[in-house]
Amino acid sequence: HQQAGLPLVLISGGMHPLITRLAGELGARGEGTKMQLRNGRFTSRLDGALCQGEGKAERARALIAELGIDPAGSYAYGDTA
């Protein structure tokens, strides 16, 4: 699908900075679980919803709206239920 020119967005429960880096290596956009920063260090608190389950679905819906993507013409792949 990426070779056909479709955008690739990687949405994962992993930490956001790691997912954005991995996605960048794939020529994609990455979205992961965001953690609060204090004095340049991650705290143990989330900055928004955990990017799993309903939190991941919310993030996907927000990206669909932001990027103007037609969900009917999109594909999704996962490694868990």
N, C-alpha and C positions, 0 to 999 in steps of 0.2 A: 504494500500500500504506500509506503514511503517513496518507493521508486516511481510510483504513479503520480507523485506530487501531493499526496495527502499529508497534512501536518501530523506529526507524532507528538503526543503529550503523554508523559510517563507520570502516573499518579500512584504514590506509594505511601505506606505507613512509616517508611524510614524517615530519618531526619532530613529536613528540607535541604540544607546545604549539600549533603551527600547525593540526594536525588537530583538536584539541579546540576551537579557536576557530572554524574553518570549520564543524565539526559543530554547534556551538552556534548559529551563524547559521541552520542548517537545522532547528533544533529536535531535534537528535540528540545522541547520545553519540559521541565520537571517541576513537580509539586509534591511536597512531602509534609510530614508533621513539623510544625513550626514550634520552636521553643523560645521562651523569653530570654533575652540577653540582659545582663547587668554587668557593667564595667568590663565589657568585652568577653564575658564568659556566659555560657549557658547556665540557666538556673534549672531546677527540676520541674518548673511550671510550663504548661503549654501556652502558646500564643495563638489561641483559636482552638478549633475542634481537632481532636485526634483524627488523622487522615486514615481512618479505618471504618468499615461499615457505613453507617449513615453519614459520618463526617466526610468520608471519601465521596459518597454520592453527592453531598452538598458541594464539595469542591469541584466535582465534575460538572454539575449544573452551572456553577458560577463561571467556569472556564468556557462552557458552551455559549453562554450569554456574552461573555467578554470577547470571545474570538469570532462571534457570529457564525458558529458552526451549526449546520443542520443535523440534528441527531439521527434523523432517518437515513442520512447518507453517510453515517459514521460506523466505525468498527470498534469493538472493545475486546480486550484480551485480559485474562487474569490467571493467577496461579493458585487461587483459593476460591472457595464458594463465596 
